[in-house]
Amino acid sequence: MNSLSRRRFTCALAASAFAVGPLQANAGPAAPRALRFDNLHTGEKLSVEYFHGQRYEPGALAAINHVLRDFRTGDVGEIAPELLDLLHALVTLTGSERPVQVISGYRSPATNAALVQRSSGVATGSLHMRGQAIDIRLADVTLPALRKAALGMRAGGVGYYPASNFVHVDCGRVRAW
């Protein structure tokens, strides 16, 4: 298993533990998974069931890819289903009843390069470019509580940006900044 697939597997495993509970012998189909998004840059909103039965829904994934596109260029990237599962688990864990407010989802390489030039806080190999990272907040969860929940999941990277009012979560290795 290469490091990328190992990372994705670890992220999905950790997220699924929160999203669907412990694995059970002879368990039936997994519970449906849905998310609600509010893209703060485009004004777009989406409420979608992205997983049903035993599979991810292709039409729902395409709709999510569109809403989480690079708002600066309009480029649409493929958002990793493991990231969606992580978000679903995080929303469930926090008890949030509000949409995920999106600050930044997918980033094109051109956008990421421009951001790297402007800020030392942007990674040159950002997981945003792979659809494996998102910057968010939840209207009904304090930023410190969101950060604490994400850290507690130990499902990937967690960045805390209180001055900018968002938390970064990703499906990379477990780390925090």
ChimeraX attribute file (.defattr): number of C-alpha atoms within 10 A of each C-alpha:
attribute: neighborCount
match mode: 1-to-1
recipient: residues
	/A:1	7
	/A:2	6
	/A:3	10
	/A:4	12
	/A:5	10
	/A:6	13
	/A:7	19
	/A:8	21
	/A:9	15
	/A:10	20
	/A:11	26
	/A:12	22
	/A:13	16
	/A:14	20
	/A:15	26
	/A:16	20
	/A:17	16
	/A:18	18
	/A:19	23
	/A:20	15
	/A:21	12
	/A:22	9
	/A:23	10
	/A:24	7
	/A:25	6
	/A:26	6
	/A:27	7
	/A:28	9
	/A:29	10
	/A:30	16
	/A:31	13
	/A:32	15
	/A:33	18
	/A:34	16
	/A:35	19
	/A:36	18
	/A:37	19
	/A:38	21
	/A:39	22
	/A:40	15
	/A:41	13
	/A:42	15
	/A:43	9
	/A:44	13
	/A:45	16
	/A:46	17
	/A:47	14
	/A:48	17
	/A:49	16
	/A:50	22
	/A:51	21
	/A:52	14
	/A:53	12
	/A:54	11
	/A:55	11
	/A:56	15
	/A:57	14
	/A:58	11
	/A:59	12
	/A:60	17
	/A:61	20
	/A:62	16
	/A:63	15
	/A:64	24
	/A:65	20
	/A:66	20
	/A:67	23
	/A:68	28
	/A:69	24
	/A:70	24
	/A:71	21
	/A:72	13
	/A:73	11
	/A:74	14
	/A:75	16
	/A:76	20
	/A:77	21
	/A:78	17
	/A:79	24
	/A:80	19
	/A:81	17
	/A:82	24
	/A:83	24
	/A:84	26
	/A:85	26
	/A:86	28
	/A:87	22
	/A:88	21
	/A:89	25
	/A:90	22
	/A:91	24
	/A:92	13
	/A:93	16
	/A:94	17
	/A:95	11
	/A:96	15
	/A:97	13
	/A:98	16
	/A:99	19
	/A:100	23
	/A:101	19
	/A:102	23
	/A:103	21
	/A:104	21
	/A:105	28
	/A:106	30
	/A:107	28
	/A:108	22
	/A:109	17
	/A:110	12
	/A:111	16
	/A:112	20
	/A:113	16
	/A:114	13
	/A:115	16
	/A:116	16
	/A:117	11
	/A:118	10
	/A:119	9
	/A:120	9
	/A:121	9
	/A:122	14
	/A:123	13
	/A:124	15
	/A:125	12
	/A:126	19
	/A:127	19
	/A:128	24
	/A:129	21
	/A:130	17
	/A:131	26
	/A:132	24
	/A:133	26
	/A:134	26
	/A:135	22
	/A:136	24
	/A:137	21
	/A:138	21
	/A:139	13
	/A:140	13
	/A:141	16
	/A:142	13
	/A:143	19
	/A:144	14
	/A:145	12
	/A:146	23
	/A:147	23
	/A:148	14
	/A:149	17
	/A:150	27
	/A:151	18
	/A:152	11
	/A:153	19
	/A:154	18
	/A:155	29
	/A:156	26
	/A:157	20
	/A:158	27
	/A:159	17
	/A:160	19
	/A:161	15
	/A:162	11
	/A:163	6
	/A:164	8
	/A:165	13
	/A:166	23
	/A:167	21
	/A:168	22
	/A:169	27
	/A:170	28
	/A:171	29
	/A:172	22
	/A:173	18
	/A:174	16
	/A:175	13
	/A:176	15
	/A:177	8
